């Protein structure tokens, strides 16, 4: 039963029928009477209890304070990062002049390594060129790429509206972390992988030996493992609010365990040196591909790096949730 057909004493207190005639309502009333309609014509539906003035419903809302409601966003089920979100993460990771300059430096180092591979033809050190070049590219231009791409990434994305955009598309903090981290990994792996692969091809073309080919594959595995590890680790360390604290955290994660390796290796079983630091694990992966019989240390190194990646993603996920909740609380106030 509608509010119009209820008796005045039976109508709920939140609904009021006003019968003040106006010029427009009288015209409507006369028109309905001519067509045989039985209506008082001057009724208008308001939502009020005591105010008897006529007004539109939009007018009080136009001058009201903004309303922030988190219930709708929390109620929706977050979606995983799809291909479009991951492609968006690749674009975000590759923008910026410093990142592009670092990628150009990778290309220059790859050219220099290829030239060195051709020059070293027939010399004893020619087979070591891919390994040396991959390490040089990783710890110079590669670190520059991940540092600049991941520097204050969560707060920058919050201020630029990236978090709000992905949230509007139904992608939660977990999907954002996957899209952003995979973007950095893809950009770095594509640049380093292409450069190291060119160096390996140049070394094989100059030496034409199986050992050189295995050395090239080992260098490529080193570069890809470096990209897959350093992307999430950089987001977890330098992705916070402070630039200086993030740099010191990244330095402590990469360099401090290597400095303490002579003591920490004594705590591990014999021959498990690859678990003392990230650089040691990367070297174990390269040797596992380049040398026959070194598969077990490489497998342990992969497990250790996988644990470091998972822990980094958990840290970034918690930071994203904290930053998002803080933004919503600021908007509510």
N, C-alpha and C positions, 0 to 999 in steps of 0.2 A: 504494500500500500504506500503511495507516494505521500509526501508532506503536504501536497496541495489538497488531498482528499481527507486528511485527518481533521477531526474537530479541534478547535483551538485549545481545549483543555487536555487533549490527548497528544498533542505535538510535543516532541522532546524539547528540552530547554535549549539545546544547541541550535535549533532551527527556528527562525522567526519569519512570519509572513507579514510584510508591510503593505498596507492598503491605502497609502497616500496617493491620490490620483495625480498624474502628470499629463501634459499635453500628448505625449507619445503613447502613454498607456490608455488614455481615453480613446485615441484614434484606433488602437488595436482592439479595444473593447467593442467599439461600434462596428468595426469590420467583422468581428467574430459573431456579433449578434445578427448581422445581416445574413451570415451563412449558417445561422441556427446553432452556433456553439454556445454552450452555457459556461461562462467563465467570468470571474469578476474583473478581469482585464487589468486591474491596477496592481496585481500582486507581483512582488519581486522576492526572490529567495536570498536571504542573507544568513551569514553565519555569525551570530552574535547573541549576546544575552541582554544587554541593557541599552546599547547605543541605538537611537531611533533615526539617525541621519542616513540619508541615501548616499551611498558611495560605491565605487567599483572595487572588486576584490583585488585588482592589481595595484591600486594606489597605496595601500598600507605596506605591501611587500616591496614596492619600489624604494621606499625610504628606510627599510629595515636593515639590520646588520647582516653581513654574509653568514651563511650557515654552513658549517663544516660537518660532514657526516662520514664517518669511517665504516659504518656498518655495511654499506653496499659493496665497498672494496674488499672488506674482510670476508663477506659472505660468498663472493665469487670464487670459484675454484681456480687457482693459478694454473696456467698452461705452461708446458715446457717450451724452451726456446726452439722454434722451428727454423727452417732454412732461411726465411726472410730475416728473422732476428739475428741469426749468426752472420748473414751477409751484412746486416747493419753494424754488427760488432766489428767486422773486418774494415768497413769504411771508417768507423770511429777510430780504430787503432792506427790507420794509415794517414789520418789527417794531421796537419801541423807541420810547420817548416822544419823543426828540429828532427822529427821522425823521418821526413823525406831526405834530409841531409844525411842522416845516419844510414838510410837505405842506399843512398848514392855512394857513401863510403864503403859499404859492403861490396857494391859493384866494382869500385876501384881496387879494393883488396883482392877480389876474385880475378880481376885482370892481371894484377901483379903476381898472384899465385900461378896463374896459367903460364905467364911468361917465365917464371922461375922453373916450372916443370919442363918447359921446352929447353931452357938453358942448361938444366942439369942432366940432360940426356947422356947416359953412359957414365955418370959420376956416382960415387957411393951414396951420396945423400939424396939422390933423386927420388928414391922410394919413400922417403920421409916427408916429402913436400906436401902431400895431401893432409897428413896428420898435423903438421906444423901450421899450415894455412888455415885449416878448420878451427884450430884452437885460437889462432890470432884473430880471425874474423869474429869468433864467438865472444871472446873476452874484451874486445875493443868496440867495434860497431854494434855487435849484437847486444851487449849490455846497454849501450846508448839507446838502442831502439826500445828495449823493454822498460828502461828507466823513464824515458820521456813519455812513452805511451801509457804507462801505469801510474805516473806521478799524480797524486791526489785525484785519482780517477773517479772514485765514488762521489766526492764532494763536487767535482767539476760536472759530473753527469747530473747531480741533483740541481745545481745552479742553472745548467743549460736546459733543463727540462727533459733529459733523456729518461730518467727514472719515471717521471710522470707519463711520458709517451708510452713506454713499455707497459706501465701499469694500466693505462687506458686500453691497450691491446690485449689485456688479460694475462700478461707475463709477470710473474711474481719475482721476488728477490732471487730465488734459485735459478730461474730462467735468465735473469739479467746477468748473474755471475757466469753462467755457462756461455752466454752469447759474448760477453765482454772478454772473458779469458780466452775463449776459442778464437776471437778476432785477433788478439795479440799473438797467439801461437801461430795462426795461419800466416799472418804477415811476416813474422820472423822466420818461420819454416820455409816459406816460399822464397824469401830473399836469400837466406843462408843456404838452403838446399840447392837452389839454382847455381849460386856461386861456387859452392864446394863441388857440385857435380861437374861443372866446367873444368875445375882444377883437376879432378880425377880423370876426366876424359883426356885432358892435355897430358897428364902423367902417363896414362896407358898408351897414348899415341906416341910418346917419346921413348918409352921403355919396352912396351909390348911384352909384358910378363904377367904371369898369374899373380905373383905376390904384389905387384903394383896395383893390379885390379882389385885385389882384396884390401889393399891399403886405402884405395879410393872409396870402396864401399864402407870401410870402417870409419873414414872421415865423414862420409855422408850420414851414417848412423849417429855419429857424435853430434853433428849439427842438428839433426832432427830431435834427438833427445834433449839437447840444450834448449831448443825452442819450446818443446813441450813442458819442460820443467821450469824454465825461468819466467815464462809468462805468468802462471799462477803465483809463483813465489814473489815476483815483483809486485803484483797486485796486492798481495798480503802484507808486504813490507812498506813499499813507498806509496801505496794507495790510500794512506790515511791523511789526516789534516796537515801534519807538519812535514815540510820538505826535509829538514835536517834530521829529524828523528827517523824518517823513512829511509834516508840514505844510510844512516848508521845501522839501522836494522838489516838492510840488504847486505851491507858489508859484513856484519856479524854472522849472517846466515851463510854467506859464501866463503869468506876468508877465515873467520875464527875457527871453525872446525878443522880446516886444513892446517892451521898453525898448531892446534892441539892434537893433531893426528899421531905424533910419536907417543903420546901418553894414552890416548883413547883406543888405539889399536891393541894395547895390552889387555883391554877389557873384552875384546872380541876373540872368537876362536882363531887359531892360526890360519893365515891366508884370506882373512875376511877384511882386508884393508879397504875394499871398495865401499864399505858402509860407514867410513869415518867422515866423509864429507861429500858434497855434491860434485866437486871437480874429480874426486877419486872415483865416484860412481860413473861419471861420464867417460873417464879414461878406461874403465873396465868394459864398458859397452863397446868402445872403439876397438879394444884389443880382442874382445870376443868375436867380432866380425872379421877383423884383419888377420887373426892368428888361429890356426886350428887347435882345438883342445882347450880353449879358454871360454867355453860356454857357461860353465857353472858360475864363475865370478860375474859374468855379464847378466845372468838370470837374477842373481842376488842383487846386483846393482839396479836392475829394472824394478824389482820389488821395493827397494829402498826409495827410488825416485817416485814410484807410484804413491808411496806413503807420504812423501813430502808434498806432492801435488794435491792429494786428498786433504791433508791438513791445511794447506794454503787456501783451498776453496772453502773450507769450513770457516776459516778466519774471515775471508772476504764476505761470505754469506752473513755472518753475524754483524759485520760492519755495515752492510747494506741495510739490514733490518733496523739497526740502531739509527742510522741516518734518516731512513724513511719515517720511522716513528717520531723522531725529533722534529722533522719537517711538518708532519701532521699536527703535532702538538702546538707548534708555533702558529700554524694557520688557524687552529681552533681558538687560540688566545686573541 
